[in-house]
Structure formats: structure tokens, C-alpha cells
Amino acid sequence: MWIERAALAAELPAAASLATRELAELLASLGFPVDAVEARPGTEVLDVDITANRGDAMSHRGMARDLAARLKAPMAPLAPPPTPEGAPKVPVHLPDPGCPIYATALLTLGAGETPEAVQAFLAALGASPKKLPAVDASNELLHRYGHPTHAFDADRIHGAVTVRRAVAGEKLVTLDGVTRTLAAEDLVIADERGPIALAGVMGGEATKVTEATRRVLLESAWFEPRTVRASAHRHGLHSDASQRFGRGADPAMASVARDLLVQRLQAWAGATLEGAWTAGALPATVPTVTLTADLLTRVAGEPLSLAEAAGTLEALGCRVTTGSEAMAVQPPTWRHDLGIPEDLAEEVLRLRGYAAIPSVLPPLEGPPQPLAPEYLQRQALARRLAHLGFHQTVTYGFVSPEMDASFAGPLGTEAHDDPEKRTLANPLGVEYSRLRRSLVPSLVETARQNRKQGQREVRLFEIAPTYRGLPAGPEDTWTVALLWAGERWDGDPESKPALVKAKHLHGVLKDVCLPGTDRKVRVLDEDAMVVTELPLSYFRRPDARIIPTYMPHSRFPAVERDLSLTIPTNLPWLRMHGVVREALKDSALVDLTCADLYQGKGLEPGSKSWLLRLTFQAMDRTLVSLEVEAWMASALAAAEALGAKLRA
């Protein structure tokens, strides 16, 4: 929200002596960080963050209240001359509790226009002045005092004004020119012909004030916050008024804002008051809250006197009655967020200054609680899969309906799933509109991105909840998904990459899953990709012992040699593999693979080329060239016996 320095000083004269940097730091210490400071023609404005629970601070006077309490400085009085009330000129009916009070007045406009200073004030805050006194005065009051008001063209209103719920299907053209279909939950201002405004959100096009308007009917009411928030969300219409009413405006300002608006129209436009009246009454006051000395000390972390706390709360506008061990606090009408004792204690600390809170460690009341077995299982499984060469990923828990439909989810969760029970009511976008029932679509998308970036082989896993839509709502299940994509070759030129990866993935699952569980692996056509998705309950607990087969390791270097051979096309790899290994059974051969397969130009008809890679390593010594060359000669002789030739 934008705050203009001169307007702030008009509410709190002490603010005029503060440098801009000092003012920004003071606001931040009160919980209102300043995002930016900008110079506007003739003034300076601050962009201040306001939390959602502080609707009372969304005005210059509201911001001045907190500053005045911190600075212990007086504020400018707000006491407009009361407008004399009489019999209603236009009947106002309030059958719905969503609007308990409605203050209004009927005026005939004279000659005059919005003062230049007010136009400059609105322009500095980014609100374009309309040069219509009734409209500009309403906007100026909203920014200065935080209470939205509205002016109707009185000659366009037919009969009595009623604040009621809409009839489902009723139409209203709002001031933005959009025709809106109303729901039965919407609160509207209506005359005898139908809705003329969406209560607390926006006025209607049919009764707006124009240059031709001669008589205006003012509206200064209080609307129930939840009703306004729901209507604004339902119609995607978030106005300055709905932001303030939706966060909780001050009901006591209804008649005061009406009087201020009348005063401005009389001064600016030479308006003549035909009558003023108020329908309804103020809603019930906020209940008294009791703050004990013990709770104040516990929240503060050090002893604080009730007398000091009472002074702070009174500076914020509370009425306080102090006893020996507790105080009874009546929050002001504009502070609807002060509802429990902890709220009051936090206000005392906020005004006192967070820097004054001592830095002490809380007392330890016993040994830490043991970690949950499910958490330990997830941690142990993640470590084990990482040791097996997989990379853990964390993806969004929300997906698009298209992604959601592409996979059924982990085993055992296919039935009894209603996607609508997993659909968000207020998603960030269609692509994040549904709680996922499967981890696989997100892993597939992650693998695609890695492959596009040049990653030759991608091995991913994720451990996260998936969801089923049940009649009572979504139910979560901890799920494990693994994906293997890209290049993977076991040295057999005739094997299919996807089947090779599926075989290896089955081996991984055998290592980490409980015996006897159903471990299905799905082969996708894309990129020879294989995936599996299983409930976490299928996997071993962290206390389950895994006894791997011991494989001794040589401390001596390995030696690699290649044989480039031309062989008959019909010679199978397993035949070549078995014959060469048999010929070298007494050697130090540890691995034999086909490193490359070539079937192209330059070869004789009916032949193909294999590049055999042989790895030798002894457990007790470093190999020498003579013995390696002898073994290679034996390997070549065995291959030639099968019709192979050394390729030039």
C-alpha cells in the first residue's frame, strides 16, 4: 500500500520531523516493511507491506495509529461536525445480518470541482482523479481513513434501497463494464428494479455518478468480512473496497465517514443537504479479553509489569482495567484481530520493540522424542537408493488433469478414486489444479528435461505422498517411484536397452523391497524409459539387515585391450562370448563386453563388425605385457575359429 508523507504527517504531526529512512526503519520495526520509496510530483510515497490480519492499517490514519503508539505522540483529532439526521428520504431496509449498519445522506450538488491538492494526493497514490467531487471524495476518504464509501446517482434509483442476498441468476453490470451473473450467496445493494451494487466490492454501472448527476445518495456501511471476501473471490473482482472490507473495516467509522463525505461535498461542490439518516445499528462489540501477568511473562521470556503493558495497549486505543494479577482489555472497534490473550501479549512486545526481547534458550524439559519409524524408513531407503546410483528428486505435489490421467498411481490405489475430490478449489493455475495420484508423470517430465540438457543416462527416484479421492476427501499414501532412462548397455549388442534397464531395475527392487511383494516394472516407449511405483509399505524397514555378497577387490591396476573383428552376420553374441571366455578361463580376464557394433559401408556382404573389449586384472600382482599379449592372441584364435577376422 502506498503511503504519502504529507498525508501521514497530517494525521500524526510528529511524523513530519522524521527522515524518510528513519520513518521506513520505524515502520519495519512495527511489522510493516517498506518495499520502496518513490519521489512523486511535489511529494514522496512509501510502498508499505500490510499483513492480511491488519485491515485497520490500510490507510494513512491507521498507519499513524501504530506510529503514534510507538512515538508516544498525539494524533490529529478526527471529529467532523455531525450531520443532522432526520426522517429517511429514501427507505433503507437491512434484512440480512451481513450489513448491520447503513449510514446515508441525500445531497443536491452545486457548482465546484475536486481541489487540486486532493487530485495531486490521489495521483501520488496511483489513483486517477475523476474530477467528479462525489467520486474523488469517496476515494480520498478510503486512502486517508480506510473506510470505503460510495455515491449513487439518486435520480437513477427506483424506490427503496435494500441490502439483501442476490437471487441466483440476477445480472449486474459493475463499474468496470462487466456483466456479472450473481449467486445466491452474494450480498447486493438493490432498489425495486434489482441489484445496483455488489456490497463491499463495487458499484453498478446503471447508478454511477457522471457529469450529468445532480443529486447523490451516499453509502457508508459496514459489511461482514467473510461475505465480501467470498463475493470478491467468486467474481474475480478485488477492488480497494473489497480489500478493506474483506480484511475487516471499522464499523464505528460508518457514520463518521458519511459525515466526512457530506462535509467535503458541501465544501467542494457547494452541495445542499436534503437529509441524512442511519439504518440499523453497530454490530456487537469485540468481547473483553483477559491478559494475565503469567501469560505475559511466558510470551515475553522475561517479567513485564502489567502497568507497562496497560500503557502500551491504551496507546493502541484499548480500554484497560488493571488488577493485581491480570487486566481486562476491551480492543478498539478497528482492531478485530485482538481476540485472545496471546494477541495482546504480542502487541505489547511489538510496540516495545522486538530488539528488546532477550536472546535466551528455552529450558529443555527432557530427552528428545524418538524419530517416527516411517521417517526413519524413508531416510534409510533414500540413502540406499542413492548408493545404488539413483538421484533423489523433489517435484510439485500438484499436477494438471492431463498429467494426472496418464498414470493410475501405486499398486493397490487404482480403485475408489474420484479425481474431483483431489481437485483444488483455488489453484494457482490449471497445471497445478489437482493433487497427484502418481509420482511417475513428474519424474518423466524431469527425465525429459535432463535428457534435453545432454544427460546420457538418468536414474531418478522420489519418496512422497500420493492421493486418492475418497468420498470424505483426499487420502494420502507414502509412495516410492523409480525411473531409469537414457543409455544403458550390458555389453550384449543384441540386447534391447529397455529390457536391460528393466532387468537391472528388478534387481534394485529385489534389494530394497520386502520378500514376496508384487514388484511390477513398466517399460515406456519413449527413450527406452522404465518406471516403477510402489507404496512405501512394500519396502524394507531401516532395521532390516542387508547382507551383500562379499566381492574381493584387487589392489593392482586393470588392463584393457580391444579386438576389432569382422564376423558373419548370423553369429550370435552369446556364442562368441562363451567361446572367448572358455579360451581364457585360466587367464586374469574379469570382463568381456562388446563396446561397439557396426553394420554399414565398407564391410563385406553378410558380415558385421564388433569391437570386443577385454579387461584383465590379477589379485596378487601387476600384469606384464607379455602375458596380456598371449591372452589376446588366444582370444583372437578363439574368435577366428568362429569365422571372425581381424579388422584392418
N, C-alpha and C positions, 0 to 999 in steps of 0.2 A: 504494500500500500504506500502511496506517495504522501509525504508529509511536507507541507510548506513551512519554512522557518517563520515567516511573518505571522501566519495564521496560528502557529503553535505559540508564539510569543503573545498573541492577543488573548489566548486562554491562560497562559502562565507567563506573566511578565518576567519572572526570573530567568526564563529560557533565553531571553534576548541577550543576556550577558555571556552566554556560553559560546565558545568557539565551536565551529562545526565538528571538528574532530572530537572535542570534549563531549559534545552532545551525542555523537554516534557511539562513543565508548560507554556513555551513561545508559543509553538505550539498550546496548548489548548486555550490559551487566544486569539489566532488569528482565532479560529474556526476550528482547526484541532486536535481533541483529540487523544491522544496516547493510544492505547488499550493494548500494551505490549512492553516490551523491552527485547531483547534476545541477549545473547552472542553467536556469531558465530566465527569460527576459525579466530583468528587474528583481529577481529573487533566486533562492536556492531551495531545492527539494531533495528529500531523502527517501530512498526506497527501503521501507522497513518490513521485515517479516513478522507476520502476526500468526500465532498458533490458532488451530481450529476452535479451541475452547475459549478464546478471548475475543468474542464478538464485540464486547464493550470497548475494546481498544482500537476498533476500526474507524476512528475519527480523530480529529485534532484534539478535541476536548477529552476523549477517552485516553489518548496517549499522554495528555497533560496531567491527568489524574495521577498516573503512576509516577511521573517525574516530580510532581508536587509532593507526593508522599516521601520520595527519596530525598529531595532537596529541603523538605520541611518548609516549603514556600507557599504562600497563599495563591489561590487561583482567582481569576476574574469572575465576578458574580454572574450567574445566569438567572435572571429574574425578569422576563419580559412582562410588560403590562398585561394583566389578564384580560382576555377578550370577553366582554359581557355576553352571557348566554341567555337564550330565550326559547320560545317555542320553535320546534323544528319547521323549517321552510320546506324541506324535503324529508318525508318519513324515512327512517333508517331502522331496519329490522336485523337482529342478530340471533337467528335460531340455532346457529352452530357454535359449539364451545371453542372452535378453532380461532374465533375472533371475539374475545370478551369485551373489548372496548373499541369505540369508533368515534373519534372527535372530528368534527367537520365545521365548515363555515361556508356561507354563500356570499360572494362579493361581485360587485359590478366594477369592471376595470375602467380606468380613465386613461389619460394620455401619459406616456412615460415609457422608459426602456430600462434595461438592466444597466446598472452603473458600470463604468469602465473598470473600476477596481475589482468588482465581482467577476467580470468577464476575464480579467487577467488572472484572477485566482483559479477559476475553473480551467483555463487554458494551461496554467502551470501544472495542474494535476492530470492533464491529458484528457479532460472532459470538455468537449467542444461546446462553447456557449451558444444557445439557440437564439439569443436576443429576444426571447419571449419572457417577460418578467416572471410569470407563474411557473414556467418550466425551470428557468435558471435559479429562481429562489429555492425551489424544491431540491435541485442538485446541490446548491451551495449548502443548504442545511444538512444534507446527507453527509457530505465530506467534512463539514465543520463539527457537527454534533452527533453524527452516527445514526440518526433516526430517519428512515425513508418516509417520504410523504408523496402525495400525488395530487394533481389538479385535473379535474374533468371539465369539459365544456358543458356548463349546466344546461344550456338550451338544447343539447342533444340527448339529455337524459329524460326518459319517459317514466313518470310515476315514481314510486318509492324505490329506495335502494335497499337491497337485501344481500347480506353476506351469507352464502349458503354453499352446499356441495353441488357440483355440477350434475346435470343429468347426462348419463353416458351417451356419447354421440353428439352432444351440443358442440357448436362451432364458435370459435373466437378468433378474430384477426387481431393479432397483437401489434404493438407499435413498430415491430421490425418488419411488418408487412406479410408475415407468415400466417396462413390459416391453420389453426390448430384444432384437432378433434379432442375434446375433453373427456376425461374419465370420471367415473362416479366418485373417485377419491379426491378430485381436485376441488380446492376451495376457491370460489369466484365471487367477485362483486357483480351483482346483476340488477338491472332495472326490470320493468314489467315486460320488456321485449326479449330479454335474455342476458347473457354474460356481457359485461363491459370491461372486465379486467380479470387477470389471474392473480388472486390475492397474494400480496407479498412478493410477487415476481415481476409482472409487467402489466401496464395498462393496455387498453384496447384502442385500435385504430379509429373506431367509429366515434369515440367521445374525446379524442385528443384535442389539446389546446393548439390553436393556429392563430395566424394574424387576424383572422376574422372573428375570433372569440371575444364576446363582450361580457359574459358572466361565467364565473368559475365556481365549481363546488370542490372544496378541498377535502382531502382524506388524510388523516393522521391516526393510524390504528396500531394495534399490536396483534400479530398473528402467531399461532403456535409453531415453534421452530420445525418440528418434525414434518408437519403438513407442508410447510414451504419447501423444505429440502426435497421431499418426495415429489412435489409437483415440478420443481426445477429440474430434477433428475429425469423425471418421466418425459418431459418435453425438451430436454437438452437445452434449457434456457437458463443460463446462470448470469443473472444481472447483478448490478451493485446492490439493489434492494434485496434480492434473494440471498446474497452472501451475508448480509447483516441480519435479516430476519431469521435465516436458516441457522445462524450461529447463536441467536438469542439476543434480541434487542431489549431495550429498557422499556417496560410497559408504562412506567410513570412519565416517560417523555411524550406520550401520545398527545396530551392536551398542551404541553409546553411547546412541542414542535408546531402544533396548529396555531398557537398564539404567535410564535416567531414568524410563521409563514404569513399570517394576516398582517403583522406589523410591517414586513418587507413589502408586501403588495401595496399597502397603503402609502408607504414612503416612496417606492419606486414608480408605481403606476397610477398613483392617485386613486386607488380603489376605494369604493364605498362599501362598507359592511352592511349587508342586508339582514344577516342573522348568523348566530353561531350556536351550536348545541352538541351534546355528547350523548351517544347511545351506549348502554352497558356500563360496566364498572371495571376497575382494575382487578386483575386476577389475584388469587391468594398470594400473600407474601411468602418469601422463602422461609422455611422453618428455622427456628433458633438452633444453633449448633453449640455444643458444649466442648470446650477445649480444656483438658486437664494439664496441670503442671508436669505430671509424669510423662504424658504423651509428648508434650513439647520438648522435654529434655531428651526423650528417646530419639525423636526425629532429628533434633539439633546435634546430638552427640555430646552435649555439654549443658550444664544448668543455665536456663534462661528464666528471668523473672517474668511473672505474669504481668507486672506493671509495664515492662518494656514491650511485651507482646501486645498488650492492650493499646498502648500508644501507637504502635505500628498499624494495627487494624483500624483504629479510629481515623488515622490519616488516610486510609483507603476508603472511608465512608461507612464503615461498620458501626453499629451501635453495640457497645460492650458494657456488660455488667460483671465486675470482677469480684470473686470471692477469695477465700484463703487458699484453696487448692484447685480451683477451676474458674473459668469465666464463661458466661453465656454471651454468644455473639450472634447478632442479627445482621446478615450481609445486606448491602445496599441492593436496591432493585436492579441495578445494572450488572451485578456480579452473580449470575446464575450458576457459575462454576464452583462456588464455595458451598459445598453441600455436606461435607464430612469433616471431622476434626483434623484429619491429615492435610486437607486443603488449606485450612487456616494456619497450621504449623509451617507449611511450605511457603505461604505468603509472608509470614514473619521472617523466615530465612532469606527469601528473595529480596525483600526490602532492606534487610540488614546487610545483605551482600554475601554472595557465595564465597568470596575470598575470606570471610570471617569464620567460616566453618573449619574447625580444626581437622588436621590430617592425622587420623588415628585409625589403627586397625581394629576391626570388631573383635570381641573376645571369641575364642574358639571354645565351643561347648562340648567337644568330644571328638573322637576319631572320624575321619571321613567315611561316608557311606560307601559300601562296595558298588562297583560299576555293575550295571544291569547285564545279565548273561547275554541278552540279544545284542547289546552293544559290543561286548567282547567278541561275540561270534562274527559280527560284521567286520570288526577290526582285524581279527585273525585271518578271515577269508580274504580280505583286501590285500594283506601282506603276502599271503600265499599265492594269489593270482599275479601279483606284481613280480614275485620271484620266478613265476613260470613265464614271464615275458609279456604280460598284458599291462596296458596303461589304464589307470582308473580315470573315468570322466565324470563330470557333474553337468547334467543338462536340465533344461526347464521342466517343471512338473506340469506345465500347461501346453497343449498342442492344438492344432486345428482339427476340425471334424474329419478332414480328408486323411491326415496323418493317423488320427485315432482309429479310423476304419481299416487301415492297412494291415494291422496285426491284432490277433484276438487276445493277447495277453498271456501270462504264465499259465502253466498247466493247472487245471482244477478251477480256473476262474472264468471259463468261457460262458457258462450258463448263468442265468439270473443276473443279467447286466442290462440296465436301462441307461443308454447314453445321456438321456435328458436329465437324469439325476446327477450326472457329473458335469453338467454344463453350467458355467458361471453366469450369474445374473448381471454382472457389471464387468465384463472382461476388458483388458487393455486393447484388444483387437481380436478379429476373427481367428488369427493364427495362434492366439493364446486363450481360447474360449472354453476349453474342455480339460478337465483333469484326465491325465493319460491312464489308459488301462494297460499299456505296454511300454517297456523301455526301448524296444527294438527300433521304432521309427527314428527316435532321436539319435541312437547310435549309428544307424545307417546314414543319416544326414551328416554326422560328424565324420564318419569314414570317408564319405564323398569329398568333403572339404579337404581332408588330409591328402587324399589321392590327387586332387586337383593341384595341390601345392607341391607335388612331386614325391610324396612319400611312397616308397616302393612296396612296403608291407605295413599293414595297420592291424594291430591287435588291441581291442578295447574291452573294458568291462565297466559296468555301473551297478551299484547296490543302492536301491532307492525304493520308495513306496510306489505301487501302482494301485489303481482304484477300480472298484465295481460299483455300478449304480444300483442300489437296492431301494425298496420302497421307502425305507426310513431315511435314506440319504446315502452318500458315498461311503464305502468301506475300504480301508487301505490294507494292503498286503505287502510286506517287505519282499522284494524281488531282486533276483540277480540275472543279469543279461551279459552274454559274451558275444563278441563279433570278431571275425578274422577275415581280412580282405587283402587283396593285392597278391604279390608274388610269394609263392611257397612251392618248393620243389624238393622231393626226397632223393633226387638223383636218377630216377627212372624216367627216361624220355617218353615212355608210353603211358605214364600215369596221367590222370586228369587232375589239374590243380585243385578244383573244388573238393573232389573226393579225398585228396591228400590232406587238405586242411580239415575236412570233416573227421577223418580218421584221427588226426592229432588232437582235435577238439574233444573227441570222445575219450581220448587218453587223459586229457586235462580234467574232464568231468569225473572220470573214474578215480582220479587222485583226490578230489575235493568233496565229492558227493557221498552221501550215505549209501552203503551197500543195498542193492535191491530197488533203488529208486528208478523211476522212469526218466531216462536222460535222452530226450529227443534233440537232434541237431537238424536244422533246416538249411538247405542249400538254396541260395538265391542265384538267379541267372546273372545278375549284374556283378561284374568284376570278380567272378568266382568267389562270391562272398558267402560265408557260412555264419549262422547265428544260432543261439540257443537262449532260452529264457525259462527260468525255474524259480519257484518260491524259495525263500531263504531256508525254510524248514527242510528242504531236500539236502542241505549241506551239513558237513561235519561240524560238531561243536568245537570250540577252541581247545577243550581239554582232551579231544580225541588224539591219540598218538599216531603219528605218521612215521613209519619206519621205512625209509627208502633203501633200495638195494645199493650196497656199497660197491663203488666202482673205483679201483685204484687209478691214480694219475701218475704219469711218468714225469720225472723232473728233467728229462732230456728233450732236446728240440726235435720237432717233427720235420719230415722231408716230404715235399710234394713233387710229383713228376706227372707229366701229361703224355698221352699217346693219342695222336690224331690218326684215325683209321677210316678207311673206306670199306664198307661192309655190304653184303647183299641186303636188299630191302626187306626180305622176308625173315631175316634173322631176329628173333625176339631178344629183348634186353635181358630177361631172366636167364636165358641160355648163356649169353656172353658173361653175365655177372657170375654165374655158378662155375663156369669153366675156368675163368681167370682166378677166382678165389681158390679153387681146388689146386691150381698150379702153384699158387703162392701160399699154401697152407702152412708151410714151415718157415715163412718169412715174417718180417715185422709189419706186415700190412695191417692197418687199423681202419681204413676206409677206402671204398671204391665207389665212385659215382660217375654219372655221365654229365659232364659240365656243360656240354653244348651239343645240339643236334642241328645238322644242316642238310637240307634237301633242296638244292637249287641248281643253278647253272654251273658248268664245269665238271660235273660228275658223269660217270658212265651210266648209260641206261640200266635200270634195275638195281641201282646202288644208292646208298646214303652215307653220311659222314657222322661219326661220333667222336667226341673228344673225351677220352677216358682220363679221369684224374685219380691217381693213386697216392695215398698218404701212408707213409711208413714212420713208425716210432717204436723204439725199444724201451723197455722198462729199466734196463741195467747199464746202458752205455749210449754214447753218441755214435750214430751211424756214420759209416765212411762211404765214399763214392763208389768204391769197387763193388761192395756188396749190394748197394742200391742199383747200380747198373746191371748186375747179374739178375736181380729180381725183375727189372724192367725187361730184360731180354727174355726171361721165362714168360712174362705176361704177354709179350708180343708173339712169341711162338704159340702160346695157347690160343690167342686170337686168330692167328693165321691158320690154325687148324680148323677154324670155323669158316674160313673163306675170307677173312679180313686182310686188308693190305694197308701198309703204312702209307699215309697220305703225304705227298710231297708238299 
